[in-house]
Amino acid sequence: MNKLNILVKRERALGDVLLTIPAIRGLKEKYSGCRITFLTRKNSAEVISGNPLIDEIIFFEENQVDYNNYDLFFDLEYESRPYMHMVDAYCQVADVNPSSKELFIVLDQVEIEFAKNYLADYGYNSEQILIGLHSGGSSWSCKLWGLENFRYVLNFFKEKFGFRIVELGAGDCKSLGLDMNLIGQTSIKQAAAILKHCDLFLGVDSGLLHLAAAVKTPIVAVFGCTDPDKVLPFNGISLGIQSDGDCTGCRHWPPFPRTYAQCTRDRIYCLEEISREEVINGVWEVLLKTGRLANKMKLSFRGEF
């Protein structure tokens, strides 16, 4: 029997493409020996390059695809299923039930060495708590909690406990200037290698959040228009902080499909209602839960500010 030739499509974006990995795993398990070709945009392909589940990556920019060359075709989309976790939506489209919903990204030695050398150059040592921050860029304003909020939270940990901070993101992000700044200076895989060293990712719902999940870094993220239950990894060590406002999670409301959420109110109340103390408590909670504080700092946390 000939092995199936399967074409999978996810056009963009970084996080959306990375979240297809469980569905790809499910296809490999369901159709033993199949060959999987992944069709995407060039600027999204790095997150899946080198992945052993994928046999070939082709680009919209370079290929006129003849779909007749493939036995099966799956257009992976979650937008018509915003009531589901994104991973589950992809798996439903592909009609698979993978053995694991974990994400992963393949890092080469050059990226691993980049992260190691960069952190060493800035005096980081493995006894320090390292926070990877992504405060968000210029798009999706209804996901942004605000630079001054993040500044307050990170200054608390930096000044009182000596936490180290490394800022990550695309060139449209603004730096807090608190410690190490890699905004706009890394490839996707270099950023993933830095996140692999971090004890925690702190930030917003973004592609970098999913990169952190792919390298098994615990997550604390603030959510406004999106729902953490539809986004966060299935790892039990990540926390989404969201207000109880009546407009929270509007990205998942009908009509479907939803491809973008633009706030229609005069202010983004759902994010304004998240307090700085909630985020500080969330960071403590996850670091304590994962044992990072006990292992690295020998702290006895008493819940005091």
Sequence and secondary structure as in RCSB ss.txt:
>XXXX:A:sequence
MNKLNILVKRERALGDVLLTIPAIRGLKEKYSGCRITFLTRKNSAEVISGNPLIDEIIFFEENQVDYNNYDLFFD
LEYESRPYMHMVDAYCQVADVNPSSKELFIVLDQVEIEFAKNYLADYGYNSEQILIGLHSGGSSWSCKLWGLENF
RYVLNFFKEKFGFRIVELGAGDCKSLGLDMNLIGQTSIKQAAAILKHCDLFLGVDSGLLHLAAAVKTPIVAVFGC
TDPDKVLPFNGISLGIQSDGDCTGCRHWPPFPRTYAQCTRDRIYCLEEISREEVINGVWEVLLKTGRLANKMKLS
FRGEF
>XXXX:A:secstr
    EEEEE    HHHHHTTHHHHHHHHHHSTT EEEEEE GGGGGGTTT TT SEEEETTT    GGG SEEEE
   TT TTS HHHHHHHHHT   S         HHHHHHHHHHHHHTT  TTS EEEEE   SS GGG   HHHH
HHHHHHHHHHH  EEEE   TTS    SSEE TTSS HHHHHHHHHH SEEEEESSHHHHHHHHTT  EEEEESS
S GGGTS SSSSEEEEE   TTTTGGGSSSS        SSS HHHHTS HHHHHHHHHHHHHHTTHHHHHT   
  S  
